Amino acid sequence: MTDEPKPEDILEGKNRESVRNSVPPLQVINETRFLENDLGKVLLEIYELKKATLEDLASSVELPQSKIKRNVSELRKQGYLGVNFDDSTKIYYVRSDWSTQEFPSGPIIPLVYQYNLLSDESRMEALHEAIEHTIDEGDVVADLGAGVGFLSCLASELAEKVYAVEIDREVYEEGKKIVEQEGIDNIEYIRGDAREIELPEEVDVVLCELLDTGLIAELQVPVMNYAIEEFSKTELQTVPHDARTSIQLIEADYEFYGNEFRIPHFEEYDSRESETRSKELTYHEVSFQENNSELVEKRIELEANVDGIVNGIQINTDVRFAPDMEYTGASPWLNPPLNLPFDRDLAVEAGETITVDITYELGGGLSNIVYSIVD
């Protein structure tokens, strides 16, 4: 067997191939401080090799092959490793996205913004009410994308057990600390990818607030699809319950100091307000009680309701957090309106129809939206 890599060797670049890793070595070394010893060894070895099969690791890491396999599986669940295939052989590599806080389609909500999420009263009141309506005494609950654990803490007052799953290391550490400080003993924090996590028992209720406008940038639908398939043999109760997304024509002001900046933007955080030019039309609905297609592909006809200029579309998403609740609309930290500009101004008359094609993958990131005017 070869010597296992040491942090100082990796930092100095010893035994490295000419192709460089995309993750800086200091970040990998620092990350191993938060991992159990054997997990850290395997992560460092894969980083040193740049890519490795289980057989490669068995010849270079002084651990039983069964333990190597378990460690690789755990590193995958925690988001450190990606996998490629050569025929049926899995080839593992160190992902860059955990170090850049992109996972996988947009930024994780970092720790510094968790307080802002908690301060959005409309969002928080709706979630609080939904948990009280949904969880029964003795339930087992999974909180997916748990953040610092607010929903887990509420759920723990009724549930027998709460599994809080969070991928971001800093947020995970803070949430775990808060739960310990509050003396809550029925919450178990698990660091991992909510699309791959395995829980030790079936659950009755899934909490998952990975919502965003259109369900496009965050992983709400992929995570809930996984939960529906994996977490229970019976019907799951979920918070949220369902969501609907609408579209309307708008006129927005894209001119700043004599120059035009026609860029997608959220109509929140002190941005300019647009003028609506049509009624809202619901074009997409999901129930989180069932598996949903992750592809949205629509041709939509929108009728102008006033004479004027149209230079974009606005997408809005309303969420019903429990079946007997009203839909909750936009607030600063829950689904603010998303404005998508056209590349030109269109002069329209009331009653005139504009047809728009729009396609995107749910959870695929805002950059995967493709839309156009149908002439």
N, C-alpha and C positions, 0 to 999 in steps of 0.2 A: 504494500500500500504506500501511496505517496503521502508526504506530510500534509496535514490540513493547513489551509491558509491562515495566516495570522493577520490581524488588523494592520500592523505596521508594514507587512509585506504588500498588502493591497494598496495602502496609502502611497507606498513608494513605487508601485507599479511593477513589482517583481513577477516574473513568469507570466506576464500579460501578453496576449496576442496583439497584433497591430490594430485590430478593430476595437474601438473604445466603447465602453458601456455608456448608456445615456444617463444613468444615475450617478451623481458624484460619489466617490468612495466614502467621504466623510459622512454623508447621509446614511449610507448602508451601515457603517460602523456604529454611528449614533443609534440607529434603530435597533441594533442587536442588544442594546442595554435594556430594552423593554421586552425582550423575548427570553424564554427559558433557554438554558445553555445549549441544548441539542438543536433547538430551532435556529438559534443564532449561528451555530456551526454550519448547518445545511444551507442557510441563506447566504452566508459568506462564501461557501464553496461554489454554489451556483453562480454567484456574482463573479467569482474568480474565473470560472470556466466559461462564462457568458451564456452557455446553454448546456444542458445536461439531461441525460436520461437517468432512470433509476439505476441502471447498470453502471453508468459512469460514476454515480455517487457511491454505489456499493464498493467500487474499487478505490475511492479516494477519501471516504469518510469512515472513521473507525466506529461504526455503529452497525448493529444488526440490520439486515435489509428490511425486515418487517418494521423496525423503528424508523428507518429512513422513509419508508413509504408513508407512515403515519405523519411524520414531520412535514413531508412535502404536501400532503393533503391539508394539514393544518395551515401551512403557509399560503396555500391556494385559497382557503376559506377566509383568511385574514387579508387577502388582496395583494400579497407581496409578489406572487408568482403568476405568470401567464403560461399558456401551453400551446405548442404547435404540434402537428402530427406529421410523422414520416411513415406512410402506410398506417399501421396500427400502433406504432411506437410513439409515446408521448415524450416531447422534448420541452423541458421547462426552462424558463428564463425569468430574470428579475424585472418586474414591471416598473415603468417610470412613473405611473400615475399616482401611486400613493405618496410619492415625494413632492409632486407638483400640486397636490390636492385636486386633481382632476380624476373623477371616477364615475363613469368613463367618459361622459359627454359634457360635463360642465363642472364648475367648481363646487366642491362640498361646502356646505354652510359651516365655516370655521368657527372656532370657539368664540372669537371676538364678536360674532353676530348672534350667538345664541340668546343673549339678553334681549336683543331687539325682537326676536321671535316671541319671547315670553311677554314682551311689552305690548304686543298687538292685541288689544282687548277683544275685538270682534272675533279674531281667530281663536283666542284662548277660551272665551266663553262658549263658543260653539263646540270645541273639543271637550271641554269639561262636561257640558250637558250631554253630549253623545256618549261619553264613557259611563255616566250615571244611568243612561237609558239602556246601555248594551250589556254591561258586565254584571253577572249574577254572582252571588256569594259562592265561593268554592271553585270558580272558573280558573282554568289555566290560560294565560295570556301571553302572546308574543308581541313585543313592541319593536317593529322593524324600522331601522333608521332612527334609533331612539334619541339621538342627540344627548343632551345632558340629563335626560330622564324625567322630564315633567309628566308626560303621559304615563310612564311606568309608575311614578309615585302616586298619581291619582288612582290608577288601576289596582295598585297594591292594597288599597283600603278595602277592596271587595274581593279581589282574587286570592286564590290559594297560593299561586305561583306566577311570577312574571319573568319572562326571559327578554331582556333588553339587548338588542343586537345593534351594534354601531361599528362602522368601518374605520372612521377617522381616529387615529391614536390619541391625539390631544383631547378631543371631545370625549372619547371613551374613558380616558383616565379621569377627567373632571367629573363625568357622570357617576362613575364608580365611587369616587371620593364623596360626592354629595350624598349618595345613597347610604354610605357608611356613616357619614356625619349625622344624617337624619335618623339613624338607628333602624332602618327598614331592612328586615331580615328575609323577606320573601321575594326580593328582586335579585336575579342573577344576571350580571352584565357579561355579555359575550362579544368579543371583538371578531368581526367577520363580515363577509359579503352576504347581505340578506337574500341574494339570489342563489346562494349555494349552501347556506348554513343548514346543519342537521341538528335538530333539537332532540333531547332524550325522551320526550313524550309527546303525545298528541295534544293539540291546543283547542280551546273552545272559541277564543276571540283573537283576532289579529288587529292590532293598531298599526297604522302605517301612514304617517303624514309626510310623504315625499311629493307633495302636490306642487304643481306650478301651472301657469297659464297654458292651456292646451294639452297638458300632460306630456309636454314635448322634451323639456330639458332634464327633468329629474326622472327617477326610475320607478315611479309609482306603479305603473301597469306591469312592467316586467317582474317587479318584486311581488306584487299581488298575484300574478299568474303562477309564480313559483309556489307561493304560500297555499293557494287553492289546491294545487296538485300534491303537495308534499306534507302538509301539516295536520291533516285530519281526514279520516275516512267518512266522516259525516259532514253535514253542512256547517261551514264556519260562519260566525258572526264577524262583521268587519266594521271598523271605523277608519275611514269614511265608508258610507254605504254606496253612493253613486255620484257621478259627475256629468255635467252637460256643457258642451262648448259651442259658442255662437260666433257669428261673424257679421260685420257690418261695414258699409262704405264710410270713409272719413275724408275730411280735408285737414291736413296737418301743416303747420308752419315749419319748413325745413331751412329757412334762411337765417344765417347768423353773420352779421357784420358784412353783408354783401356777397356771401358765398352760400351755396346750397349744400347741405349735408343730409342726403336722403338715406338714412340708416335706420334699421330696426331698433325699436326702443320700447321700454315699458313706460306707460303713462302714469308715473308715480315718482316719488323722490324729487319733487319740485320741478318736474319736466313740464313743458307747455301742454295745455289741454287742446285736443283736437275738436273739430266740429263734426257731428254725425251727419251723414248724407243718406242713410237708409235705416229701415228697421233692422233690429237684430234677428238673425235667422239661425236657429239651432241646427247644426250639421253633424254633430258627433256626440254620442252618449255611451257611457260605460257603467256597468254595475260591477262593483268590486266583490260581489258574491260569486262571480263566475269568471272563467277564463276568457280573456278578451284578445282579439286580434291586435297586433302591435303595429299594423300598417293602416294609415289613414290616407285615402285617395279619393278626392271629391271634386266634382264639377258643380259649382254653385252659381245660381242666378240671383242677383241682388238688384232690387228696384229702387232707384233714387226717389226720395220723397220730397225733395226740394230742388229748385234750380240752383246751379252753382258749380263749384270745382270739386272733383274727386281725385285724390292723389295717393290713396292707400286703403288698406283694410285694417280693421281692428278685431282682435280675437279676445274673447272673454270666456272664463270658465267659472261656473257656479257649482258648489259642492253641497250635497246633502250628507251630513255626518251620521245620521241615524234615520231609519225609515219614517219615524213620526215627527221629524223635525222639518222646518222650512229650509230652503236652499240658502246657503251663505254665499254672498257675492264677494267682490274684491275688497281687499284692505291692503295697507302698505306691505305686509309680509305674507299675504295670501292671495295669489293669483291676480296681481295688478294687470290692467289691460295691456295687451301686446300689440303695438302698431307696426305694420309691415308696409313700407312705402312702395308705390309704383315708380317706374323710371320716368314718368311724364305726368303732367296734369291733364285731366279729361274734363272738358266742359259738358255738363249734363243738364237735362231738363227733367222736371218731376215726371215720374212714370217711365222713364227710360231705364232699360235693363243692362246691367254690366255682368258678364259671365267671367268667373274666376276659376281656374284650376289650382288646387292646392294638394300637395302630397308631403307626408313626413312619417317618420317612424317614432312611435311613442317611446320616450326615453332615449332617443337618438341624438338629442342636442339641438339647439336652435339653428346651428349651421346646416342641419339636414333638411330644413324646410325648403321646398321648391314650390313657387307659385307664379302664376302669370295671368294676364288678361287674355281672354279668348276673343280675338277680333272677328 
